[in-house]
Amino acid sequence: MPDARELVSATVARIRGADPVCAATAQHAMDAKTKPRGSLGRLESIATRIAGIRRLPSPGPAPSVVIVAAADHGIAAENVSAYPQEVTAQMIQNFAAEGAAVCVLARRAGARLIVVDAGVAADLGDIPGVLDRRIGPGTANATLGPAMTPDQAFRALGIGIELAEELAAQGTGLIGLGEMGIANSTSAAAIVAALLAVEPAAVCGRGTGVDDAVLARKVDAVRRALGANAGAVDIREPVGVLAAVGGFEIGVLCGVALGAAAARIPILLDGFITSAAVLVAARVSPACVESMIASHRSTEPGHSLVLDALELEPILDLGMRLGEGSGAALAIPIVDASLALLDEMATFHDANVTDAGA
Amino acid sequence: MPDARELVSATVARIRGADPVCAATAQHAMDAKTKPRGSLGRLESIATRIAGIRRLPSPGPAPSVVIVAAADHGIAAENVSAYPQEVTAQMIQNFAAEGAAVCVLARRAGARLIVVDAGVAADLGDIPGVLDRRIGPGTANATLGPAMTPDQAFRALGIGIELAEELAAQGTGLIGLGEMGIANSTSAAAIVAALLAVEPAAVCGRGTGVDDAVLARKVDAVRRALGANAGAVDIREPVGVLAAVGGFEIGVLCGVALGAAAARIPILLDGFITSAAVLVAARVSPACVESMIASHRSTEPGHSLVLDALELEPILDLGMRLGEGSGAALAIPIVDASLALLDEMATFHDANVTDAGA
């Protein structure tokens, strides 16, 4: 890899944000379709937003990809999850065998699934269908000091950027973000607490379903991680926050968000952990938020805080809290439907329908 | 058609409601899948509800159909819509030419679209792809007396029941309801005001997008229609309400809901007008509500009143207000995804993933 810091800088310099002219052209085209103006609600704004991101007046449904980045977290040693750390590696095997929820949902949505090992604790060897992008055997325990070195954090961003560039070269039209990593909702909570300057208790949820005792440990672990990294956790240095209390998969997804924004590909967020990843990206490059679409609102309390901070309104609100990219994959057919409506519906003129709204 | 009243009675007698044993078996199977229990939220309850309706422990995605029933309404003469009555016939042509929103959405969802002319004012002749089930050239103006005769109301129900029976024989696994008919949100408002005993103003919305003056006329038209039919509008006689102030397409969709419930096929509602149709069905047979799934919450105020009355929680809330079955078609991929998860996800046991929730 070329120097990761240079790659990040060059990528950020290429991010332009959405094009309001293409978005307005798309809305104008939507208004000519055989329906009362505005009557398709959010479907209209999703389609016009993507027109702006892709800088095409009618982008149409294009090949979608869901990236599931996985890694282990040293903070799991604080017993903050209902599941043991071995489950991260087991779930990678399950992704490769196409048995996990996100596999089923991506398949239904016609999306390709890309599984990235960003640094699981166990050495899994070569698993067909899993990209080896291991940065280390899991992060260090952030309650004792930095989770990773600054070099590792930039390497994670670089991996994500290169992945987005490859997908852009392949004509990908939409990238869904997903993740797996036991204890990663604790790392995400620490990132969000730092970047939004909120109390740990406000951003710690029950993750996979922990009880009150584990939830209390989780809040305490976030507090101690922020304390142990007090020097590094400066919200003006988002990559410093990522290095101090983040995770390898969170860094990779942050890089994907930056690379996709530079390549004009819309990013479909998933739940709380992906929201922490893109919050880092948003602080590195505020314009990249214009490339983001929120797929769903999870039950994690911190998720809504991040969505509000980024001014993103989720498409779905179905009480999901699985992660993996499951919400992103589920929303792909709705995003594609919005683009198909813009592309394929008849106009009042072509269909000879009287336009009372003209 | 055999005597429509007998067909309705025989159909209602066959409606059993959902099977709690199959639903519980499905939930048990869902709990064994590789995910924290309950973490797929509403996707789990949608799948288990359909298992109960279809009386199959894992029904899997099955062929879906969206029925768009269209008809004209005499109450359009009261100038209650932003669009002229001719648009009903024009939109049937647009459905047949596959240019309307519901055509695009059904196509994306892999669902077959069935367009039914239940009684448009103009004689359209034979349009390929449109089922001729004309009950009359539009209903009479309900502000002056009954919109239709009791015989016509039962005939509409019978047409819907026969349609559902044909679809059941073809192995249909899900039926979405859709409608088209200028002024039919006024007819729906009158039905709902009568059956829920609420003020006309509470159930009249802006429909296709009417201004304050038209909205006031709409409220007044509903009030006058209920007054002109005061003898017939007895909420203990739901078919009487349908005949007095309803529409042909609303009656057909009510019949579809009854026939589908008898055939154990889940029904996917659309917006306010379809909700009025199934409210009539629910009053004819309370058990048929167990076969219903609400696809979305429209911006029409009366829609939420009906959903609350039927205790149905919609899947989507995207500010849509088009009708046509657009919300139903949009939700089909989500319903199918829930069934695919139940059918295709690996279990903790099969995937060798540690089950902390066991």
Interface residues (C-beta under 8 A of the other chain):
Chain A: K33 T34 K35 P36 R37 G38 S39 L40 G41 R42 L43 P61 A82 Y83 P84 E86 V87 Q90 M91 Q93 N94 A97 G99 A100 A101 V104 L105 R107 R108 A109 T208 G209 T299 I315 L316 D317 L318 G319 M320 R321 L322 S326 L330 P333 I334 D336 A337 A340 L341 E344 M345 A346 D350 A351 N352 V353 T354 A356 G357
Chain B: K33 T34 K35 P36 R37 G38 S39 L40 G41 R42 L43 P61 A82 Y83 P84 E86 V87 Q90 M91 Q93 N94 A97 G99 A100 A101 V104 L105 R107 R108 A109 T208 G209 T299 I315 L316 D317 L318 G319 M320 R321 L322 S326 L330 P333 I334 D336 A337 A340 L341 E344 M345 A346 D350 A351 N352 V353 T354 A356 G357
